[in-house]
Structure formats: structure tokens, C-alpha cells
Amino acid sequence: MLWTILGLILIGLIAGFIARAIIPGKQSMGILMTIVLGIVGSFVGGFLGFLIFGNDPAGGFLQASGIIGSIIGAIIVLGIYVAVSRRSSSRS
């Protein structure tokens, strides 16, 4: 259980960091928020992968498609976050 949590944090950090590198602009978030971004992106990517391909997630924790799905999910979540934060800051 501990290794699963540590693996989730590590994959979240990597996916969040790559998503922040791909999305243009300045995102004001620290390392903890980058990890949370990657973890949420992992769930979004896994859900989208299940909807599109219908694969069973019981294939294992660390797979190339899971990591790629995590990065794509993190990019989607970060894009939504940036759009919402820009919209709310322009209204203020």
C-alpha cells in the first residue's frame, strides 16, 4: 500500500511537471499543487482511457499508456485551471 501511494505521488509529480512545461504561461503553483495536478490528471486520463478504449485498469499500476494518460489528463486539467483562473482574474 505504501509503495502504491509513493508511486502515485511520483507519477503525479512527473505528469504535473510535464503538463506545466507544455501549457504556456505562468502557473502560480508550488510542488504540492503540481503533484495534486498530476494525480487528478491521472484519474481524468484513466477515466477517458476507459471511456475511449474500454480497457480494464487491472492490467497493472505502472504502464506506458497509464503514464501517457496521466500526462494528457494533467494537461486537460491544467488547461481548465488556467482558463478559469484567467477568467476570474480578468473580472476582478
N, C-alpha and C positions, 0 to 999 in steps of 0.2 A: 504494500500500500504506500509506503514512504517513497519507494522508487518511482511509482506511478505519479505521485504528486510532484516530485522533483523533475521528472521527465516532462510533465505538463508545464511546469514553470519554465524549463529550459526551452521547450518548443514555443511557448508563448513569447519568451524574450526574443528568440530568433525571428519569429513571424512578425511580431510587433516592430522590431528594428528594421526589417526589410520593408514593411509597409510604410513606415515613416520615411525611409530613404526614397521610396518610389513616389509617394504623394508630394507634389510641390508645395512650397510654402513652409512657414514656421508653425510647428505644432508645439504648443507650450505644455508639455507633459514630461514628467520625470520617469525614472526607470520602473517604478511600481506601476504607473499608468501604462507604460509600454508593455509590461508583462500582462496586465489585465486586458489590454487591447488584443494581444496575441491569443490569449486564452478565449476571449469572446469570439475572435476571428476563427479559432479552431472549431468552436461549436457551430458557427454560421457556415463555415466551409464544409464541415461534416454533414450538416443538415442539407445543404444544397447538393452535395455529392450523393447523398441518399435519395433525394428527390429526382435528380437527373439520371443517375446510373442505377439506382435501386440496389446497390451493393450492401452486403451485410457488414456492419462495423466490427464483427467478431474476428476479422482477419488479423488482428494484432494492433498494438499501440503505435509502433514506430514504423510507418510505411512511407514510401516516397509520395504516394498520392495523398496521404494524410498531411504531410508537411506542405505540399503544394496547395492543398485545400485550405490549410491553416493560413498560409500567406495570402491567398485570394480572399478568404473571409476577412482577414485583418485589413486588407486594402479596402474592401467594401465598407467595413465598419468605420475605418478612419475617414474615408471619403464622406460618409454620412455625418460623422462628428465634425469635420471641417466645415461642411456646408451649413450645418445647424449653428455652429459657433460663429461663423461669419455673418449669418443672417441675424442672429440675436445681437451681435456687437454693432451691426450697422443700424439697428433700430434704436439703440441707446443714445 
